[in-house]
């Protein structure tokens, strides 16, 4: 189930909600049903070393050599 982020147009409260595609969002603060869908920031775990080198730590042999464990 995807996580969506909304801002209530009635009370201006921002919140996240796990939501099926056919469900409508309701503000947990005021019960309002008029929402603005916000763009969420994608977060990923990892070290600063990995993110500064394009996702592969410098000591890692990388995917092209099979060092990541994939078959490719």
Biopython code that builds the backbone (N, CA, C, O; Angstrom):
import numpy as np
from Bio.PDB.StructureBuilder import StructureBuilder

atoms = [
    (1, "UNK", "N", (0.855, -1.170, 0.000)),
    (1, "UNK", "CA", (0.000, 0.000, 0.000)),
    (1, "UNK", "C", (0.906, 1.240, 0.000)),
    (1, "UNK", "O", (1.790, 1.351, 0.850)),
    (2, "UNK", "N", (0.702, 2.157, -0.927)),
    (2, "UNK", "CA", (1.568, 3.343, -1.018)),
    (2, "UNK", "C", (1.320, 4.358, 0.095)),
    (2, "UNK", "O", (0.232, 4.432, 0.667)),
    (3, "UNK", "N", (2.344, 5.123, 0.379)),
    (3, "UNK", "CA", (2.288, 6.199, 1.369)),
    (3, "UNK", "C", (2.131, 7.516, 0.611)),
    (3, "UNK", "O", (2.950, 7.853, -0.244)),
    (4, "UNK", "N", (1.074, 8.252, 0.934)),
    (4, "UNK", "CA", (0.811, 9.546, 0.290)),
    (4, "UNK", "C", (0.901, 10.663, 1.319)),
    (4, "UNK", "O", (0.649, 10.448, 2.505)),
    (5, "UNK", "N", (1.255, 11.841, 0.864)),
    (5, "UNK", "CA", (1.339, 13.020, 1.726)),
    (5, "UNK", "C", (0.327, 14.049, 1.235)),
    (5, "UNK", "O", (0.246, 14.343, 0.042)),
    (6, "UNK", "N", (-0.436, 14.586, 2.171)),
    (6, "UNK", "CA", (-1.497, 15.548, 1.849)),
    (6, "UNK", "C", (-1.415, 16.767, 2.764)),
    (6, "UNK", "O", (-0.814, 16.726, 3.838)),
    (7, "UNK", "N", (-2.040, 17.857, 2.304)),
    (7, "UNK", "CA", (-2.280, 19.038, 3.138)),
    (7, "UNK", "C", (-3.768, 19.311, 3.082)),
    (7, "UNK", "O", (-4.357, 19.398, 2.005)),
    (8, "UNK", "N", (-4.374, 19.446, 4.263)),
    (8, "UNK", "CA", (-5.808, 19.719, 4.356)),
    (8, "UNK", "C", (-6.054, 21.177, 3.980)),
    (8, "UNK", "O", (-5.392, 22.078, 4.495)),
    (9, "UNK", "N", (-7.000, 21.402, 3.087)),
    (9, "UNK", "CA", (-7.328, 22.767, 2.671)),
    (9, "UNK", "C", (-8.165, 23.493, 3.719)),
    (9, "UNK", "O", (-8.277, 24.718, 3.684)),
    (10, "UNK", "N", (-8.756, 22.739, 4.656)),
    (10, "UNK", "CA", (-9.598, 23.343, 5.689)),
    (10, "UNK", "C", (-8.757, 23.873, 6.863)),
    (10, "UNK", "O", (-8.942, 25.013, 7.289)),
    (11, "UNK", "N", (-7.825, 23.042, 7.391)),
    (11, "UNK", "CA", (-7.048, 23.451, 8.578)),
    (11, "UNK", "C", (-5.558, 23.639, 8.295)),
    (11, "UNK", "O", (-4.809, 24.014, 9.197)),
    (12, "UNK", "N", (-5.109, 23.384, 7.055)),
    (12, "UNK", "CA", (-3.722, 23.554, 6.617)),
    (12, "UNK", "C", (-2.749, 22.574, 7.281)),
    (12, "UNK", "O", (-1.541, 22.813, 7.277)),
    (13, "UNK", "N", (-3.249, 21.492, 7.842)),
    (13, "UNK", "CA", (-2.416, 20.466, 8.473)),
    (13, "UNK", "C", (-1.871, 19.529, 7.395)),
    (13, "UNK", "O", (-2.622, 19.083, 6.527)),
    (14, "UNK", "N", (-0.557, 19.225, 7.444)),
    (14, "UNK", "CA", (0.054, 18.257, 6.532)),
    (14, "UNK", "C", (0.168, 16.921, 7.245)),
    (14, "UNK", "O", (0.446, 16.870, 8.443)),
    (15, "UNK", "N", (-0.047, 15.835, 6.503)),
    (15, "UNK", "CA", (0.040, 14.507, 7.091)),
    (15, "UNK", "C", (0.311, 13.470, 6.012)),
    (15, "UNK", "O", (0.096, 13.716, 4.825)),
    (16, "UNK", "N", (0.792, 12.297, 6.448)),
    (16, "UNK", "CA", (1.024, 11.171, 5.558)),
    (16, "UNK", "C", (-0.006, 10.097, 5.874)),
    (16, "UNK", "O", (-0.458, 9.971, 7.012)),
    (17, "UNK", "N", (-0.372, 9.327, 4.860)),
    (17, "UNK", "CA", (-1.369, 8.273, 5.064)),
    (17, "UNK", "C", (-1.065, 7.102, 4.125)),
    (17, "UNK", "O", (-0.756, 7.299, 2.950)),
    (18, "UNK", "N", (-1.156, 5.883, 4.661)),
    (18, "UNK", "CA", (-1.108, 4.688, 3.830)),
    (18, "UNK", "C", (-2.485, 4.526, 3.223)),
    (18, "UNK", "O", (-3.484, 4.466, 3.939)),
    (19, "UNK", "N", (-2.540, 4.457, 1.910)),
    (19, "UNK", "CA", (-3.835, 4.562, 1.261)),
    (19, "UNK", "C", (-3.910, 3.691, 0.017)),
    (19, "UNK", "O", (-2.993, 3.678, -0.805)),
    (20, "UNK", "N", (-5.014, 2.966, -0.110)),
    (20, "UNK", "CA", (-5.290, 2.240, -1.345)),
    (20, "UNK", "C", (-5.718, 3.244, -2.405)),
    (20, "UNK", "O", (-6.172, 4.340, -2.074)),
    (21, "UNK", "N", (-5.580, 2.884, -3.664)),
    (21, "UNK", "CA", (-5.877, 3.830, -4.743)),
    (21, "UNK", "C", (-7.347, 4.232, -4.808)),
    (21, "UNK", "O", (-7.664, 5.305, -5.322)),
    (22, "UNK", "N", (-8.250, 3.396, -4.299)),
    (22, "UNK", "CA", (-9.672, 3.726, -4.380)),
    (22, "UNK", "C", (-10.207, 4.396, -3.116)),
    (22, "UNK", "O", (-11.405, 4.667, -3.033)),
    (23, "UNK", "N", (-9.353, 4.671, -2.130)),
    (23, "UNK", "CA", (-9.778, 5.332, -0.896)),
    (23, "UNK", "C", (-9.570, 6.841, -1.002)),
    (23, "UNK", "O", (-8.677, 7.305, -1.712)),
    (24, "UNK", "N", (-10.396, 7.597, -0.294)),
    (24, "UNK", "CA", (-10.196, 9.045, -0.239)),
    (24, "UNK", "C", (-9.601, 9.404, 1.119)),
    (24, "UNK", "O", (-9.866, 8.739, 2.120)),
    (25, "UNK", "N", (-8.806, 10.447, 1.141)),
    (25, "UNK", "CA", (-8.132, 10.873, 2.364)),
    (25, "UNK", "C", (-9.053, 11.750, 3.206)),
    (25, "UNK", "O", (-9.844, 12.536, 2.683)),
    (26, "UNK", "N", (-8.931, 11.596, 4.522)),
    (26, "UNK", "CA", (-9.661, 12.416, 5.484)),
    (26, "UNK", "C", (-8.632, 12.959, 6.465)),
    (26, "UNK", "O", (-7.798, 12.204, 6.966)),
    (27, "UNK", "N", (-8.680, 14.247, 6.743)),
    (27, "UNK", "CA", (-7.736, 14.883, 7.654)),
    (27, "UNK", "C", (-7.894, 14.318, 9.072)),
    (27, "UNK", "O", (-8.997, 14.320, 9.619)),
    (28, "UNK", "N", (-6.796, 13.833, 9.668)),
    (28, "UNK", "CA", (-6.877, 13.301, 11.022)),
    (28, "UNK", "C", (-7.075, 14.400, 12.074)),
    (28, "UNK", "O", (-7.466, 14.110, 13.205)),
    (29, "UNK", "N", (-6.809, 15.646, 11.712)),
    (29, "UNK", "CA", (-6.923, 16.768, 12.645)),
    (29, "UNK", "C", (-8.350, 17.305, 12.732)),
    (29, "UNK", "O", (-8.897, 17.450, 13.825)),
    (30, "UNK", "N", (-8.959, 17.604, 11.567)),
    (30, "UNK", "CA", (-10.269, 18.268, 11.574)),
    (30, "UNK", "C", (-11.368, 17.465, 10.883)),
    (30, "UNK", "O", (-12.537, 17.847, 10.932)),
    (31, "UNK", "N", (-11.000, 16.350, 10.238)),
    (31, "UNK", "CA", (-11.989, 15.540, 9.529)),
    (31, "UNK", "C", (-12.326, 16.063, 8.143)),
    (31, "UNK", "O", (-13.223, 15.540, 7.481)),
    (32, "UNK", "N", (-11.607, 17.102, 7.696)),
    (32, "UNK", "CA", (-11.852, 17.672, 6.372)),
    (32, "UNK", "C", (-11.571, 16.679, 5.257)),
    (32, "UNK", "O", (-10.745, 15.778, 5.409)),
    (33, "UNK", "N", (-12.261, 16.847, 4.137)),
    (33, "UNK", "CA", (-12.106, 15.939, 3.006)),
    (33, "UNK", "C", (-11.531, 16.607, 1.765)),
    (33, "UNK", "O", (-11.340, 15.949, 0.742)),
    (34, "UNK", "N", (-11.254, 17.909, 1.843)),
    (34, "UNK", "CA", (-10.668, 18.636, 0.728)),
    (34, "UNK", "C", (-9.152, 18.675, 0.926)),
    (34, "UNK", "O", (-8.647, 19.383, 1.797)),
    (35, "UNK", "N", (-8.437, 17.904, 0.107)),
    (35, "UNK", "CA", (-7.001, 17.729, 0.273)),
    (35, "UNK", "C", (-6.209, 18.223, -0.925)),
    (35, "UNK", "O", (-6.701, 18.231, -2.054)),
    (36, "UNK", "N", (-4.983, 18.632, -0.666)),
    (36, "UNK", "CA", (-4.010, 18.929, -1.707)),
    (36, "UNK", "C", (-2.940, 17.859, -1.598)),
    (36, "UNK", "O", (-2.316, 17.711, -0.548)),
    (37, "UNK", "N", (-2.721, 17.108, -2.680)),
    (37, "UNK", "CA", (-1.701, 16.067, -2.677)),
    (37, "UNK", "C", (-0.333, 16.740, -2.811)),
    (37, "UNK", "O", (-0.124, 17.568, -3.698)),
    (38, "UNK", "N", (0.588, 16.379, -1.931)),
    (38, "UNK", "CA", (1.922, 16.962, -1.939)),
    (38, "UNK", "C", (2.916, 16.002, -2.573)),
    (38, "UNK", "O", (2.690, 14.793, -2.602)),
    (39, "UNK", "N", (4.011, 16.544, -3.076)),
    (39, "UNK", "CA", (5.089, 15.721, -3.594)),
    (39, "UNK", "C", (5.934, 15.269, -2.419)),
    (39, "UNK", "O", (6.421, 16.092, -1.644)),
    (40, "UNK", "N", (6.108, 13.969, -2.285)),
    (40, "UNK", "CA", (6.921, 13.422, -1.211)),
    (40, "UNK", "C", (8.354, 13.292, -1.687)),
    (40, "UNK", "O", (8.615, 13.100, -2.875)),
    (41, "UNK", "N", (9.273, 13.397, -0.751)),
    (41, "UNK", "CA", (10.687, 13.216, -1.046)),
    (41, "UNK", "C", (11.002, 11.740, -0.872)),
    (41, "UNK", "O", (10.658, 11.144, 0.149)),
    (42, "UNK", "N", (11.650, 11.152, -1.857)),
    (42, "UNK", "CA", (12.031, 9.755, -1.782)),
    (42, "UNK", "C", (13.229, 9.627, -0.854)),
    (42, "UNK", "O", (14.215, 10.351, -0.999)),
    (43, "UNK", "N", (13.144, 8.718, 0.086)),
    (43, "UNK", "CA", (14.246, 8.500, 1.027)),
    (43, "UNK", "C", (14.783, 7.096, 0.850)),
    (43, "UNK", "O", (14.040, 6.148, 0.597)),
    (44, "UNK", "N", (16.097, 6.987, 0.990)),
    (44, "UNK", "CA", (16.741, 5.692, 0.868)),
    (44, "UNK", "C", (17.827, 5.590, 1.925)),
    (44, "UNK", "O", (18.539, 6.561, 2.180)),
    (45, "UNK", "N", (17.956, 4.450, 2.530)),
    (45, "UNK", "CA", (19.003, 4.257, 3.537)),
    (45, "UNK", "C", (20.341, 4.050, 2.876)),
    (45, "UNK", "O", (20.422, 3.605, 1.731)),
    (46, "UNK", "N", (21.382, 4.374, 3.598)),
    (46, "UNK", "CA", (22.728, 4.181, 3.073)),
    (46, "UNK", "C", (23.689, 5.143, 3.724)),
    (46, "UNK", "O", (23.283, 6.035, 4.469)),
    (47, "UNK", "N", (24.946, 4.962, 3.448)),
    (47, "UNK", "CA", (25.957, 5.834, 4.035)),
    (47, "UNK", "C", (26.229, 7.012, 3.124)),
    (47, "UNK", "O", (25.841, 7.006, 1.956)),
    (48, "UNK", "N", (26.892, 8.019, 3.655)),
    (48, "UNK", "CA", (27.239, 9.174, 2.836)),
    (48, "UNK", "C", (28.269, 8.794, 1.788)),
    (48, "UNK", "O", (28.326, 9.415, 0.727)),
    (49, "UNK", "N", (29.092, 7.771, 2.069)),
    (49, "UNK", "CA", (30.048, 7.291, 1.079)),
    (49, "UNK", "C", (29.331, 6.772, -0.158)),
    (49, "UNK", "O", (29.722, 7.065, -1.288)),
    (50, "UNK", "N", (28.264, 5.986, 0.075)),
    (50, "UNK", "CA", (27.529, 5.394, -1.035)),
    (50, "UNK", "C", (26.869, 6.458, -1.885)),
    (50, "UNK", "O", (26.902, 6.366, -3.113)),
    (51, "UNK", "N", (26.273, 7.462, -1.271)),
    (51, "UNK", "CA", (25.571, 8.473, -2.049)),
    (51, "UNK", "C", (26.523, 9.390, -2.798)),
    (51, "UNK", "O", (26.166, 9.901, -3.859)),
    (52, "UNK", "N", (27.730, 9.615, -2.274)),
    (52, "UNK", "CA", (28.662, 10.506, -2.957)),
    (52, "UNK", "C", (29.340, 9.823, -4.136)),
    (52, "UNK", "O", (29.902, 10.497, -4.999)),
    (53, "UNK", "N", (29.296, 8.489, -4.186)),
    (53, "UNK", "CA", (29.946, 7.781, -5.282)),
    (53, "UNK", "C", (28.935, 7.150, -6.230)),
    (53, "UNK", "O", (29.265, 6.207, -6.949)),
    (54, "UNK", "N", (27.715, 7.658, -6.237)),
    (54, "UNK", "CA", (26.715, 7.135, -7.147)),
    (54, "UNK", "C", (26.018, 5.890, -6.637)),
    (54, "UNK", "O", (25.419, 5.157, -7.424)),
    (55, "UNK", "N", (26.079, 5.632, -5.339)),
    (55, "UNK", "CA", (25.352, 4.513, -4.771)),
    (55, "UNK", "C", (26.191, 3.291, -4.475)),
    (55, "UNK", "O", (25.710, 2.375, -3.808)),
    (56, "UNK", "N", (27.429, 3.237, -4.944)),
    (56, "UNK", "CA", (28.293, 2.092, -4.694)),
    (56, "UNK", "C", (29.464, 2.553, -3.843)),
    (56, "UNK", "O", (30.218, 3.427, -4.272)),
    (57, "UNK", "N", (29.643, 1.992, -2.644)),
    (57, "UNK", "CA", (30.780, 2.382, -1.813)),
    (57, "UNK", "C", (32.090, 2.147, -2.554)),
    (57, "UNK", "O", (32.196, 1.188, -3.319)),
    (58, "UNK", "N", (33.098, 3.009, -2.344)),
    (58, "UNK", "CA", (34.365, 2.889, -3.074)),
    (58, "UNK", "C", (35.021, 1.515, -2.927)),
    (58, "UNK", "O", (35.690, 1.064, -3.856)),
    (59, "UNK", "N", (34.848, 0.832, -1.780)),
    (59, "UNK", "CA", (35.486, -0.464, -1.576)),
    (59, "UNK", "C", (34.717, -1.602, -2.233)),
    (59, "UNK", "O", (35.203, -2.733, -2.265)),
    (60, "UNK", "N", (33.527, -1.325, -2.756)),
    (60, "UNK", "CA", (32.701, -2.354, -3.370)),
    (60, "UNK", "C", (33.095, -2.558, -4.825)),
    (60, "UNK", "O", (33.343, -1.586, -5.539)),
    (61, "UNK", "N", (33.155, -3.814, -5.277)),
    (61, "UNK", "CA", (33.511, -4.056, -6.676)),
    (61, "UNK", "C", (32.426, -3.650, -7.657)),
    (61, "UNK", "O", (32.692, -3.553, -8.855)),
    (62, "UNK", "N", (31.196, -3.407, -7.178)),
    (62, "UNK", "CA", (30.137, -2.928, -8.053)),
    (62, "UNK", "C", (29.384, -4.038, -8.745)),
    (62, "UNK", "O", (29.764, -5.207, -8.669)),
    (63, "UNK", "N", (28.332, -3.672, -9.409)),
    (63, "UNK", "CA", (27.437, -4.632, -10.031)),
    (63, "UNK", "C", (28.055, -5.256, -11.282)),
    (63, "UNK", "O", (27.816, -6.432, -11.554)),
    (64, "UNK", "N", (28.831, -4.513, -12.038)),
    (64, "UNK", "CA", (29.353, -5.033, -13.282)),
    (64, "UNK", "C", (30.258, -6.230, -13.087)),
    (64, "UNK", "O", (30.398, -7.053, -13.992)),
    (65, "UNK", "N", (30.878, -6.342, -11.913)),
    (65, "UNK", "CA", (31.742, -7.487, -11.657)),
    (65, "UNK", "C", (31.053, -8.578, -10.860)),
    (65, "UNK", "O", (31.684, -9.568, -10.488)),
    (66, "UNK", "N", (29.744, -8.406, -10.588)),
    (66, "UNK", "CA", (29.001, -9.389, -9.815)),
    (66, "UNK", "C", (29.163, -9.237, -8.328)),
    (66, "UNK", "O", (28.699, -10.090, -7.572)),
    (67, "UNK", "N", (29.811, -8.171, -7.878)),
    (67, "UNK", "CA", (30.079, -7.949, -6.458)),
    (67, "UNK", "C", (28.848, -7.617, -5.654)),
    (67, "UNK", "O", (28.882, -7.688, -4.425)),
    (68, "UNK", "N", (27.762, -7.255, -6.306)),
    (68, "UNK", "CA", (26.549, -6.907, -5.573)),
    (68, "UNK", "C", (25.700, -8.127, -5.287)),
    (68, "UNK", "O", (24.725, -8.019, -4.543)),
    (69, "UNK", "N", (26.018, -9.260, -5.832)),
    (69, "UNK", "CA", (25.260, -10.469, -5.605)),
    (69, "UNK", "C", (24.227, -10.765, -6.668)),
    (69, "UNK", "O", (23.553, -11.793, -6.603)),
    (70, "UNK", "N", (24.088, -9.889, -7.646)),
    (70, "UNK", "CA", (23.127, -10.161, -8.707)),
    (70, "UNK", "C", (23.749, -11.072, -9.753)),
    (70, "UNK", "O", (24.967, -11.246, -9.796)),
    (71, "UNK", "N", (22.930, -11.632, -10.568)),
    (71, "UNK", "CA", (23.416, -12.570, -11.587)),
    (71, "UNK", "C", (23.912, -11.856, -12.837)),
    (71, "UNK", "O", (24.470, -12.483, -13.738)),
    (72, "UNK", "N", (23.705, -10.528, -12.891)),
    (72, "UNK", "CA", (24.035, -9.799, -14.115)),
    (72, "UNK", "C", (25.337, -9.215, -14.048)),
    (72, "UNK", "O", (25.772, -8.564, -14.998)),
]
sb = StructureBuilder()
sb.init_structure("model")
sb.init_model(0)
sb.init_chain("A")
sb.init_seg("    ")
for serial, (resi, resn, name, xyz) in enumerate(atoms, 1):
    if name == "N":
        sb.init_residue(resn, " ", resi, " ")
    sb.init_atom(name, np.array(xyz, "f"), 0.0, 1.0, " ", f" {name:<3s}", serial, name[0])
structure = sb.get_structure()
